[in-house]
Amino acid sequence: MNVFTDVYSKSVELLKVSCLDDSWKSIETDLKSLLDADGPNSAKAKVLDDLRDRLSKAGKGKAVAKIAIAEEVIKASQSGSPGFQDRAALIKTMQHFHMVQKKGGQSVWVVDPPKAYAAWPFDQLAGKSEPELKTELQAEGDVFGKGNRKMMSDALQLARKWSADVQVKLGTPNAKTLEKIQRWFHEQGASENDVAATAALLGEGFKKIHACCNSSSIIFSDRPHLRTSGAWDNVYASVNSADVMPVIYIFQVFLNTGKRNALGGIPKLWLCALTVIHELTHKLVNTEDIRYDDDGLKPGASFTTEQARKNADTWAYFAADMVGALTKGTLTKVLV
């Protein structure tokens, strides 16, 4: 499996028929209602807490709680019949699936699997014998943890506010807005028509970004096979065109804020909101990673207007600048 959509679709498919032990039927029914075809149903999110409570009670009072919990999952997955590994993976996936916030018509979800897993649970548990499964199911220690799950939700809300503010300002750009468009996307001396064309392009883009930030369900997720590959250690976040739902994959640098050269004075939450906007431009506006902040984002001979218009970090820093989130020091470092 590559993306969370694969995991979600597999879970939906399993729940089309009765698959768990009879003692888990009420949870199975509610899980089926939770996993709507177009995304998780926030009205049914309580089943995730019910599932975690069920597992917690299975371990309560036992000498080694995590062993007892693993045994409960194995029992629920009916290990005596074929496909029990997938059923165990379904339960493990839902154990680490959280609705972090429900505000108005929007719900924010986080997929937070065990840090020890180097693959999605369906792949991690595939082909395992019952004893091997028992060991794998004891894995604890979420990749993100409760505090970081909340921070992702807060970053989304800030990105939503930023994109709304930027969209409004681009609707009727005044002299200050046009000055900032030129700062990030044009060399000195650009014509009014060229700047106006960029304003229109940005306006359409931030309209899409705000709509996505305001959509009914947003999912943040680990991507275990990439997290553990080593090749993504310097990546903040990513999106993937194979995901039907809005999914943003979060990596360790996002959580730590990293050591990018250009980040003088940017608070952690602001940086995370900037990162959310960066990733959504990839998803919604087809931007690329032509240059990053520490490469210098000032348009010129080596970084043209055409490139700036397609560059995700340029869009993200423009948004942060538009809402006053950048210090003079940061502007000086980035605009080189």
Secondary structure, DSSP 8 states (H G I E B T S, - for coil): --SHHHHHHHHHHHTTS--S-GGGHHHHHHHHHHEETTEE-GGGTHHHHHHHHHHHHHHTT-SSHHHHHHHHHHHHTTTTSTTHHHHHHHHHHHHTEEEEEEETTEEEEEE--BTT-SS-HHHHSTT--HHHHHHHTT---BSS-HHHHHHHHHHHHHHHHHHHHHHHHHHS--HHHHHHHHHHH--TT--HHHHHHHHHHHHHHHHHHHHHHTSSEEEEE--HHHHTTSTTTT--EE--TT-SS-EEEE-HHHHH----TT-TT--HHHHHHHHHHHHHHHHHH--B-S--GGG----BTTB-HHHHHTBHHHHHHHHHHHTT---HHHHHHH--
